[in-house]
Amino acid sequence: MPRLFFAFLAGGLFGTGLFLSGMTDTAKVQGWLDVFGTWDPTLAFVMGGAIIPMAIAWRIAEGRKPLVGASFPKPAEPKIGRNLVLGSLLFGVGWGLAGLCPGPAIASLSYGGWPHWAFFAAMLAGMAIAPAVRTQLDRAVPAE
């Protein structure tokens, strides 16, 4: 039960941060990507505000046990492969076209209207079919 409470608390804090920073505003995100137009650099500050404290937290967490849960996850393998490249491309294209990624998409469901719900449904559909597409891709072109 404490784990669910802390997950709810962390998710609420994350969603509040996304809302307050403007990251649920699709125009703001697309403004960040419009480098040769009306570029909006505020996303860099949001990213820095997330990356810097998280880097410090990972350093502090080394060798410690979490309050809830068995252990902290291991760092990802720093290998650049087909899955990373394809996943990054798909994420970037979706983010650029819609101005939303999964976190802000969920945070904006309560006020974004039907376009946000349509994006959320498409996102869920993509997550559902991704394993089958990956299996087909692995059969067609085996990974190295």
Backbone torsions as a table, in degrees:
resi	resn	phi	psi	omega
1	MET	NA	-41.5	178.4
2	PRO	-61.6	-32.8	-179.7
3	ARG	-63.8	-43.2	178.1
4	LEU	-64.8	-39.2	178.3
5	PHE	-62.0	-46.8	-179.4
6	PHE	-68.2	-33.7	175.6
7	ALA	-65.0	-43.1	177.3
8	PHE	-63.1	-44.0	179.5
9	LEU	-63.0	-46.1	179.8
10	ALA	-65.1	-42.6	178.2
11	GLY	-63.4	-41.1	177.3
12	GLY	-64.6	-41.4	178.0
13	LEU	-64.5	-42.7	178.7
14	PHE	-62.0	-48.2	179.0
15	GLY	-61.8	-40.5	177.3
16	THR	-62.7	-43.0	177.7
17	GLY	-62.0	-41.4	177.5
18	LEU	-62.6	-42.5	-179.9
19	PHE	-66.4	-49.2	-177.4
20	LEU	-64.7	-32.6	-179.1
21	SER	-81.8	-7.3	179.1
22	GLY	86.1	9.6	-176.5
23	MET	-76.4	-7.1	173.6
24	THR	-90.6	-2.4	177.1
25	ASP	-90.4	109.6	-175.6
26	THR	-60.8	-32.7	-179.8
27	ALA	-66.1	-35.8	179.5
28	LYS	-66.7	-43.5	179.5
29	VAL	-66.5	-44.5	179.0
30	GLN	-67.0	-28.8	174.4
31	GLY	-65.4	-33.5	175.8
32	TRP	-64.4	-37.9	-177.1
33	LEU	-81.8	-13.5	-178.8
34	ASP	-88.0	69.9	-173.7
35	VAL	-63.0	-35.0	-176.7
36	PHE	-97.7	7.6	179.1
37	GLY	-118.4	-125.5	179.0
38	THR	-93.1	74.1	-175.2
39	TRP	-65.8	134.6	178.7
40	ASP	-116.8	105.8	-174.7
41	PRO	-80.2	3.0	-173.0
42	THR	-64.3	-24.9	178.8
43	LEU	-62.5	-30.7	178.1
44	ALA	-61.5	-37.7	179.0
45	PHE	-70.6	-36.5	176.6
46	VAL	-65.1	-44.6	178.6
47	MET	-62.2	-45.2	177.7
48	GLY	-62.5	-37.6	178.5
49	GLY	-67.8	-16.4	176.8
50	ALA	-100.7	-43.5	-174.5
51	ILE	-70.2	-43.7	-176.7
52	ILE	-62.9	-52.5	178.0
53	PRO	-63.2	-33.8	179.8
54	MET	-68.9	-37.9	176.7
55	ALA	-61.9	-41.4	177.6
56	ILE	-65.1	-43.5	-179.6
57	ALA	-62.0	-40.4	178.6
58	TRP	-64.8	-36.6	177.4
59	ARG	-65.6	-44.0	-179.4
60	ILE	-66.6	-34.6	-175.4
61	ALA	-75.9	-15.3	-177.9
62	GLU	-55.0	125.6	177.5
63	GLY	78.8	3.8	179.7
64	ARG	-106.4	166.7	177.3
65	LYS	-108.3	138.2	179.5
66	PRO	-68.3	158.5	177.8
67	LEU	-63.2	-42.0	177.0
68	VAL	-126.5	134.2	-177.5
69	GLY	108.1	161.7	-176.1
70	ALA	-76.0	-46.5	-177.6
71	SER	-160.5	164.1	175.3
72	PHE	-76.0	148.5	178.3
73	PRO	-67.3	150.6	177.6
74	LYS	-74.0	149.3	175.7
75	PRO	-60.4	148.6	-179.7
76	ALA	-67.9	152.1	176.8
77	GLU	-65.5	127.2	-177.9
78	PRO	-80.4	49.5	-178.3
79	LYS	-106.0	130.3	176.4
80	ILE	-95.0	114.5	-178.6
81	GLY	-132.0	-175.0	-177.5
82	ARG	-59.6	-43.9	-178.2
83	ASN	-62.0	-41.9	179.5
84	LEU	-65.0	-45.3	-178.3
85	VAL	-65.1	-49.2	179.9
86	LEU	-64.0	-42.7	178.6
87	GLY	-62.2	-41.8	179.0
88	SER	-64.9	-41.8	178.8
89	LEU	-63.4	-47.0	-179.8
90	LEU	-63.9	-42.4	178.4
91	PHE	-61.9	-47.0	-178.0
92	GLY	-63.1	-41.9	178.8
93	VAL	-64.3	-46.4	178.8
94	GLY	-63.1	-41.4	179.9
95	TRP	-64.8	-42.8	-179.4
96	GLY	-68.1	-39.8	-178.7
97	LEU	-73.5	-42.2	-174.6
98	ALA	-96.4	-25.3	-176.5
99	GLY	78.5	13.7	179.8
100	LEU	-135.0	148.0	168.1
101	CYS	-122.7	177.6	-170.7
102	PRO	-54.1	-45.2	-178.8
103	GLY	-60.2	-57.7	177.6
104	PRO	-62.3	-30.1	178.6
105	ALA	-62.5	-44.2	178.6
106	ILE	-68.4	-42.0	-178.8
107	ALA	-63.8	-27.3	-176.5
108	SER	-92.7	0.1	-177.3
109	LEU	-62.1	-31.9	-174.3
110	SER	-75.6	-16.7	-177.1
111	TYR	-137.2	-3.7	-171.7
112	GLY	-81.7	-11.3	-179.1
113	GLY	80.8	-173.4	-173.8
114	TRP	-62.8	-32.2	179.3
115	PRO	-61.4	-34.7	178.7
116	HIS	-70.1	-36.5	177.0
117	TRP	-68.7	-37.1	177.1
118	ALA	-64.5	-42.9	177.9
119	PHE	-62.9	-43.1	-179.4
120	PHE	-61.3	-42.6	178.6
121	ALA	-64.5	-42.3	178.3
122	ALA	-65.0	-37.9	178.5
123	MET	-63.6	-45.3	178.0
124	LEU	-63.2	-40.3	178.7
125	ALA	-63.3	-42.4	177.8
126	GLY	-61.9	-41.1	178.0
127	MET	-65.6	-34.4	-178.9
128	ALA	-71.7	-39.2	-176.9
129	ILE	-88.9	-13.7	-177.1
130	ALA	-56.3	-44.0	179.2
131	PRO	-60.2	-39.7	179.3
132	ALA	-67.7	-40.6	177.9
133	VAL	-64.5	-41.4	179.2
134	ARG	-63.6	-41.7	177.9
135	THR	-60.3	-44.6	178.5
136	GLN	-63.4	-41.9	178.9
137	LEU	-63.9	-42.4	178.7
138	ASP	-64.0	-34.5	177.3
139	ARG	-69.8	-41.9	-176.8
140	ALA	-71.5	-44.5	-177.8
141	VAL	-133.9	94.2	-178.7
142	PRO	-58.6	139.8	178.3
143	ALA	-70.1	151.5	-179.1
144	GLU	-81.4	NA	NA
